[in-house]
Amino acid sequence: MAQFVQIDHEDDEARLTGVLAGQSDVLLDDEQGEHGDTAAGRNGGFAGSHAGDETWAEREARNELKHVAGLGELQDVTEVEYRKVRLERVVLVGVWSSRTSTAAEAEESLRELAALAETAGAVVTDGVLQHRAKPDAATYVGSGKAKEIADLVAVHEADTIIVDDDLPPSQRRALEDATKVKVVDRTAVILDIFAQHASSREGKAQVELAQLQYMLPRLRGWGASLSRQAGGRAAGADAGIGSRGPGETKIEMDRRVIRNRIAKLRRQIADMAPGRDIKRGSRRRFGLPTVAVVGYTNAGKSSLTNRLTGSEELVENALFATLDTAVRRSRAHDGRLYAYVDTVGFVRRLPTQLVEAFKSTLEEVGEADLIVHVVDGSHPDPFGQIDAVNEVLGTIDGVGSIPTVLVFNKADLMDDATRERLAALAPDAFVVSSASGEGIDGLRARIEAMLPDPAVHVTALLPYTAGSLVSSIREYGRLESIDYRDDGMAIEAAVDDRLAAKVMDAAVG
């Protein structure tokens, strides 16, 4: 049972002692100036006369700055020792409202933010949540809470505050001024992870485009060093010769450079489209069915693809380990070839800049014949992850008409209660483990059964010299029957238009 300690702002020494003691949950009053009431007034008749008032209840809830248990506890220092450097120390901050989420959902979101921060290369020292109707318009958490967070930052010697939201520039600057450390938001962390993991030319261009789109409205001046505008007499007599001209501030120059770079990147990504179209066209030309593997980040998509295809694609227990689309061939039990497309993972509140930049990659999902939706079945909220993925898939044209197979991965990490719950809520889903191989055979059989049949049905007598054509039918069509006769091979098959033409040309008689 978490212990709560009520500390008045009037007793600064007791407040600092409570933070240093590492209480799992600390209740701190807001500063008197924020609401204009003293502690005695809040605890007295005023509270009694407004006990049922929703505004007062929300005001009281603000007094709680809840520490999320488990954050800030370093479990494995091997990575820190390996890097031989001091990693960035961060404090996580979140605000939640009863109108949009529950306390459990808010805590889970902050834990996900902690995983994102650790993937980006930071050490999470603490995480706090504030319950209020909506974020403060000025500092996101309110002036009183901003000072408390500043004290928390000082105690943990943190370098950065990461906010579990998408902060407008004004709130970020105000919170930085109040806490005296760098403040970044959830979007910035995700963009940083993408920048670290992008490896292909197209992936790097997509990430840079998203970063510049995020950065453009957030440029800020840094004092006189950016105040370089001058023109005619506006420069003043003290500026001297050479200072008078058309004039352009440094921040205006930065914006112009970023806009030009964004336009150039968009042209580069558009120029890469023919290469993707050629690859997809090659698969379509040979009638190769495509299975798109989608899912939440770190759900085990690459591991499952490796199990299903026997390939050795990069597998890492980290968020967004796969950014570049990987296509792997597989062979069905009847000899037919088909392809798996391993795609980038999704996350709650995926930045719109990334969705826009990676639309060219996500086109692979819209072109697929079958979608395998992989979910981390051991996660506390797997259905929340499903909703987050479906929200992004809904932005891709044509996805709604593609059949989907739901797969709960990581069965080796599930207990019996979790298995029963998933079976009751999603009876048609598959429960598998890409680590142990549990359920893989049944999933593979279902996928192969759902592959689309080629459109043309042919019956023909082929000479024995057409053995390579029969092999092509096995690989790129569906050979329903073959009878080896004295005068040739009598076949019945489902093939595409290209193979059908070749069969008719080679047929006897």
C-alpha positions in Angstrom: 0.0 0.0 0.0 1.6 3.3 -1.1 2.2 5.8 1.7 1.2 9.4 1.2 2.8 12.3 3.1 1.0 15.7 3.3 3.5 18.6 3.4 2.7 22.3 3.4 4.7 24.7 1.3 5.3 26.8 4.3 7.7 24.1 5.6 10.3 24.0 2.8 12.7 21.9 4.9 10.1 19.2 5.5 9.2 19.2 1.8 12.8 18.7 0.7 13.2 15.9 3.4 10.1 14.1 2.0 11.6 14.1 -1.5 15.0 13.0 -0.3 13.4 10.2 1.6 12.2 8.7 -1.7 8.5 8.4 -0.7 6.6 6.5 -3.4 3.8 9.1 -3.3 4.1 12.6 -2.0 1.2 14.9 -1.6 2.3 18.6 -1.9 0.0 21.6 -1.6 0.1 24.0 -4.5 1.6 27.4 -3.8 -0.7 29.8 -2.1 -0.4 32.2 -4.9 -1.8 29.8 -7.5 -5.3 29.7 -6.1 -5.2 32.6 -3.7 -6.0 30.5 -0.7 -4.0 29.7 2.4 -3.6 26.1 3.6 -5.8 26.9 6.5 -8.5 28.3 4.2 -8.4 25.3 2.0 -8.8 22.9 4.9 -11.5 25.0 6.6 -15.0 26.1 5.9 -14.4 27.0 2.3 -13.7 23.3 1.5 -16.8 22.3 3.5 -19.1 24.6 1.6 -17.9 23.4 -1.8 -17.5 19.7 -1.1 -19.6 18.7 -4.0 -18.2 21.3 -6.4 -16.4 19.8 -9.4 -14.1 22.7 -9.8 -13.0 22.4 -6.1 -12.5 18.7 -6.5 -10.3 19.2 -9.5 -8.4 21.9 -7.6 -7.7 19.6 -4.8 -6.5 16.9 -7.2 -3.9 19.2 -8.5 -2.2 19.1 -5.0 -1.1 15.6 -5.7 2.1 15.0 -7.6 2.2 11.2 -7.8 5.5 9.4 -8.2 5.1 6.4 -10.5 6.6 3.4 -8.8 9.4 1.5 -10.5 10.8 4.5 -12.5 14.3 5.6 -11.7 15.4 2.2 -10.4 18.4 1.1 -12.5 18.0 -2.6 -13.2 21.1 -3.3 -15.3 24.2 -1.1 -15.4 26.1 -3.1 -18.0 24.9 -0.7 -20.8 26.0 2.3 -18.7 29.4 0.7 -18.1 29.8 -0.2 -21.7 29.2 3.4 -22.9 31.8 4.8 -20.5 30.0 8.1 -20.5 27.6 9.9 -18.3 24.2 9.2 -19.8 21.6 11.9 -19.8 19.5 11.9 -16.6 15.8 12.6 -17.1 12.7 13.2 -15.0 9.4 12.3 -16.6 6.3 14.5 -16.2 2.7 13.8 -17.2 -0.7 15.4 -16.8 -3.9 13.3 -17.0 -7.6 14.1 -16.8 -10.5 11.9 -15.7 -12.3 12.9 -18.9 -9.8 11.4 -21.2 -8.1 8.5 -19.3 -7.8 6.6 -16.0 -5.0 6.7 -13.5 -3.8 3.2 -14.6 -3.7 4.3 -18.3 -1.8 7.5 -17.4 0.8 5.4 -15.4 1.1 2.9 -18.3 1.7 5.8 -20.7 4.4 7.2 -18.5 6.1 3.8 -18.3 6.0 3.6 -22.1 7.7 7.1 -22.1 10.3 5.7 -19.8 11.0 2.8 -22.2 11.3 5.4 -25.1 13.7 7.5 -23.1 15.9 4.5 -22.2 15.9 3.5 -25.9 17.0 7.0 -26.8 20.0 6.5 -24.4 18.8 8.3 -21.2 18.6 7.2 -17.5 15.2 7.7 -16.0 15.6 9.0 -12.4 11.9 9.6 -11.6 8.5 10.0 -13.0 5.6 12.1 -11.7 1.9 12.5 -12.7 -0.5 15.4 -12.0 -4.2 15.0 -12.1 -6.0 18.1 -13.4 -8.8 18.9 -15.8 -6.5 20.2 -18.5 -2.8 21.2 -18.7 -1.9 24.7 -17.5 -1.8 27.1 -20.4 1.4 28.7 -19.3 3.7 26.0 -17.8 1.7 22.8 -18.5 1.7 21.8 -14.8 1.1 25.1 -13.1 3.6 27.5 -11.5 3.5 25.7 -8.1 4.1 22.3 -9.5 6.8 23.6 -11.8 8.8 24.7 -8.7 8.3 21.3 -7.1 9.5 19.6 -10.3 12.5 22.0 -10.2 13.3 20.7 -6.7 13.0 17.1 -7.9 15.4 17.8 -10.8 17.9 19.3 -8.3 17.6 16.3 -6.0 18.2 13.8 -8.8 20.8 16.0 -10.6 18.8 15.5 -13.8 19.7 17.2 -17.1 16.3 17.0 -18.9 12.6 16.9 -18.3 10.6 14.8 -20.7 6.9 15.6 -20.9 4.4 12.9 -21.8 2.6 15.1 -24.3 3.1 17.2 -27.4 4.1 20.6 -26.0 3.6 23.9 -27.8 6.7 26.1 -27.9 5.3 28.6 -25.3 4.7 25.9 -22.7 8.1 24.3 -23.2 9.9 27.7 -22.9 7.9 28.6 -19.7 8.7 25.2 -18.1 12.4 25.5 -19.0 12.5 29.0 -17.4 10.8 27.6 -14.3 13.0 24.5 -13.9 16.3 25.8 -15.4 16.9 22.6 -17.4 16.1 21.4 -20.9 12.5 20.3 -21.6 11.6 18.0 -24.4 8.3 16.3 -25.3 7.2 12.8 -26.3 7.4 13.6 -30.0 11.1 14.8 -29.7 12.0 11.5 -28.0 10.4 9.4 -30.7 12.1 11.4 -33.4 15.4 11.0 -31.7 15.0 7.2 -31.6 14.1 7.1 -35.3 17.2 9.2 -36.1 19.4 6.7 -34.3 17.9 3.6 -35.9 17.4 4.7 -39.5 20.0 3.0 -41.8 18.8 3.2 -45.4 19.0 6.3 -47.5 15.3 6.5 -47.7 14.8 5.9 -44.0 17.3 8.7 -43.1 15.6 11.1 -45.5 12.2 10.3 -44.0 13.4 10.8 -40.4 15.2 14.1 -41.3 12.0 15.4 -43.0 10.0 14.6 -39.9 12.5 16.3 -37.6 12.6 19.4 -39.7 8.8 19.6 -39.8 8.8 19.3 -36.0 11.6 21.9 -35.5 10.3 24.6 -37.9 7.6 26.1 -35.6 9.8 25.6 -32.5 12.7 27.8 -33.5 13.5 30.4 -30.9 16.0 33.3 -30.7 18.8 33.4 -28.2 19.3 37.0 -27.4 21.4 39.6 -29.4 23.3 37.0 -31.3 20.2 36.4 -33.5 19.2 40.1 -33.7 21.0 40.9 -37.0 18.3 42.8 -38.8 19.4 46.1 -40.3 18.3 48.3 -43.1 19.1 51.8 -44.2 18.9 54.3 -41.3 17.4 51.5 -39.1 20.9 50.3 -38.4 21.7 53.5 -36.5 24.8 55.6 -36.6 26.7 53.3 -34.2 26.5 50.3 -36.5 28.9 51.7 -39.0 29.7 51.0 -42.6 28.7 47.6 -43.9 25.8 47.1 -41.5 23.1 48.7 -43.7 21.3 46.5 -46.1 18.0 44.7 -46.8 18.2 43.0 -43.4 17.2 39.5 -42.3 17.3 38.1 -38.7 19.2 35.0 -38.0 15.9 33.1 -37.0 14.4 34.1 -40.4 17.5 32.7 -42.1 17.1 29.5 -40.2 13.5 29.2 -41.1 14.3 29.8 -44.8 17.1 27.2 -44.7 14.8 24.6 -43.1 12.0 25.2 -45.6 14.4 24.8 -48.5 15.7 21.6 -46.9 12.2 20.2 -46.4 11.4 20.9 -50.1 14.6 19.2 -51.1 13.9 16.1 -48.9 10.3 15.8 -50.3 11.7 15.8 -53.8 14.3 13.1 -52.9 11.7 10.9 -51.3 9.4 11.3 -54.3 12.3 10.4 -56.6 12.7 7.1 -54.6 9.1 6.1 -55.3 9.9 4.5 -58.7 12.4 2.1 -57.1 9.7 1.0 -54.6 7.2 0.7 -57.4 9.6 -1.4 -59.4 10.0 -3.9 -56.5 6.3 -4.1 -55.9 5.7 -4.4 -59.6 8.1 -7.3 -59.8 6.2 -9.1 -57.0 2.9 -8.4 -58.8 4.2 -9.4 -62.1 5.2 -12.8 -60.8 1.9 -13.1 -58.9 3.8 -13.3 -55.6 1.3 -12.8 -52.7 2.4 -10.4 -50.0 1.8 -10.6 -46.2 2.3 -7.4 -44.3 3.4 -7.8 -40.7 2.3 -4.9 -38.6 2.0 -4.1 -34.9 3.0 -2.0 -32.0 6.7 -1.3 -31.5 8.6 -4.1 -29.8 5.7 -6.6 -30.2 8.1 -9.1 -31.8 7.3 -8.5 -35.5 10.8 -9.2 -36.7 11.2 -12.2 -34.5 8.0 -13.7 -35.8 9.0 -13.0 -39.4 12.2 -14.8 -38.8 10.4 -17.8 -37.3 8.0 -17.9 -40.3 10.6 -17.5 -43.0 13.8 -18.9 -41.5 15.6 -15.6 -42.1 17.8 -13.7 -39.7 16.5 -10.1 -39.8 17.7 -7.8 -37.0 16.0 -8.7 -33.7 16.5 -6.4 -30.7 14.6 -5.9 -27.5 14.2 -2.2 -28.1 11.5 0.2 -29.4 11.7 1.0 -33.1 14.5 -1.5 -33.8 13.1 -1.9 -37.3 12.6 1.3 -39.4 13.4 0.1 -42.9 10.9 -2.2 -44.6 12.3 -5.7 -45.0 10.9 -8.2 -47.5 11.5 -11.9 -47.0 10.3 -14.8 -49.2 8.8 -17.9 -47.8 7.6 -21.2 -49.4 4.2 -22.7 -48.6 3.8 -26.5 -48.0 2.6 -26.9 -51.5 5.7 -25.2 -52.9 4.1 -21.8 -53.6 6.2 -18.7 -52.9 5.0 -15.7 -51.1 6.6 -12.7 -49.3 6.5 -11.3 -45.8 6.9 -7.5 -45.4 8.2 -6.5 -42.0 7.1 -2.9 -41.3 8.0 -0.1 -38.9 6.3 -0.4 -35.5 3.6 2.0 -34.2 3.1 3.6 -30.9 0.4 5.6 -29.1 0.2 9.2 -30.3 2.6 8.5 -33.1 3.8 12.0 -34.2 1.9 13.2 -37.3 5.2 14.2 -38.8 6.4 10.6 -38.8 3.1 9.3 -40.2 3.4 11.8 -43.0 7.1 11.1 -43.7 6.7 7.3 -43.6 3.6 7.2 -45.7 5.8 5.9 -48.6 6.9 3.0 -46.4 3.4 2.3 -45.1 2.2 2.0 -48.7 3.5 -1.5 -48.5 0.7 -2.3 -46.1 -2.0 -1.0 -48.4 -0.6 -3.1 -51.3 -0.5 -6.4 -49.3 -2.8 -9.4 -49.8 -3.0 -10.2 -46.1 -2.1 -8.4 -42.9 -0.7 -10.2 -39.8 -1.3 -7.9 -36.8 1.2 -8.8 -34.1 0.5 -7.9 -30.5 2.6 -8.3 -27.3 0.3 -10.6 -25.4 2.3 -10.2 -22.2 1.8 -6.4 -22.2 -0.6 -5.1 -19.5 -2.8 -3.4 -22.1 -2.6 -5.4 -25.4 -6.0 -4.1 -26.6 -4.9 -0.5 -26.1 -1.9 -1.3 -28.4 -4.3 -2.9 -31.0 -6.4 0.4 -31.0 -3.3 2.5 -31.5 -2.1 0.4 -34.5 -5.6 0.4 -36.0 -5.7 4.2 -35.7 -2.6 4.5 -37.8 -3.7 1.8 -40.3 -6.9 3.7 -40.8 -4.9 6.5 -42.5 -3.6 4.2 -45.2 -5.8 3.8 -48.3 -7.2 0.3 -49.0 -6.3 -1.3 -45.7 -9.9 -1.7 -44.6 -10.6 -4.3 -47.3 -7.5 -6.5 -46.6 -8.1 -9.6 -44.5 -6.3 -9.6 -41.2 -5.0 -12.3 -38.8 -4.6 -11.2 -35.2 -1.6 -12.8 -33.4 -0.7 -12.5 -29.7 3.0 -13.0 -29.5 5.3 -13.8 -26.5 3.2 -16.7 -25.2 6.2 -17.8 -23.2 5.8 -14.7 -21.0 2.1 -15.2 -20.4 0.5 -16.8 -17.3 -2.6 -19.0 -17.5 -5.0 -16.1 -16.5 -3.7 -13.9 -19.3 -4.1 -16.7 -21.9 -7.7 -17.3 -20.7 -8.5 -13.6 -20.9 -7.1 -13.3 -24.4 -9.0 -16.4 -25.6 -12.2 -15.0 -24.2 -11.8 -11.5 -25.7 -10.3 -12.6 -29.1 -11.3 -16.2 -29.8 -10.1 -16.1 -33.4 -6.7 -14.8 -32.6 -3.5 -17.0 -32.5 -1.4 -17.2 -29.4 2.3 -17.9 -30.4 5.8 -17.5 -29.2 8.5 -16.5 -31.6 11.1 -17.4 -29.0 9.9 -21.0 -28.3 8.1 -21.7 -31.5 4.7 -22.4 -29.8 1.8 -22.0 -32.2 3.9 -21.1 -35.2 2.9 -24.1 -37.3 -0.8 -23.4 -36.8 -0.3 -19.7 -37.7 1.7 -20.6 -40.8 -1.0 -22.9 -42.0 -3.7 -20.2 -41.5 -1.6 -17.7 -43.4 -1.0 -20.0 -46.3 -4.7 -21.0 -46.4 -5.7 -17.3 -46.6 -3.3 -16.4 -49.5 -5.4 -15.4 -52.5 -5.8 -17.8 -55.4 -4.6 -16.7 -58.8 -7.4 -15.5 -61.0 -7.1 -17.8 -64.1 -7.9 -21.5 -64.0 -6.2 -23.6 -66.7 -6.5 -27.2 -67.8 -3.8 -28.3 -70.3 -1.6 -31.1 -71.5 2.1 -30.1 -71.3 5.0 -31.9 -72.9 7.7 -33.3 -70.6 10.1 -30.7 -71.9 8.0 -28.1 -70.1 9.3 -29.1 -66.7 10.5 -25.6 -65.8 7.0 -24.2 -66.6 5.5 -26.7 -64.1 8.0 -25.6 -61.5 7.0 -22.0 -62.1 3.3 -23.0 -61.7 4.2 -24.6 -58.3 6.1 -21.5 -57.2 3.8 -18.7 -58.4 0.4 -20.4 -58.8 -1.5 -23.2 -57.3 -1.1 -26.6 -58.9 -4.3 -28.5 -58.2 -3.5 -31.7 -60.0 -1.0 -33.3 -62.3 -1.2 -36.6 -64.2 1.9 -38.0 -65.8 0.6 -39.7 -69.0 2.4 -41.2 -72.0 1.6 -38.2 -74.2 2.6 -35.6 -71.5 1.6 -34.0 -68.2 -2.1 -33.2 -67.7 -2.4 -30.3 -65.3 -5.1 -28.3 -63.6 -3.9 -25.1 -62.0 -4.8 -21.6 -60.9 -2.3 -19.1 -62.3 -2.1 -15.4 -63.2 -2.4 -14.0 -66.7 1.3 -14.2 -67.4 1.6 -17.9 -66.6 -1.7 -18.7 -68.3 -0.3 -17.3 -71.5 2.8 -19.4 -71.2 0.8 -22.6 -70.5 -1.4 -22.0 -73.5 1.7 -21.5 -75.7 3.4 -24.7 -74.4 0.3 -26.9 -74.4 0.2 -30.0 -76.7 -2.4 -29.8 -79.4 
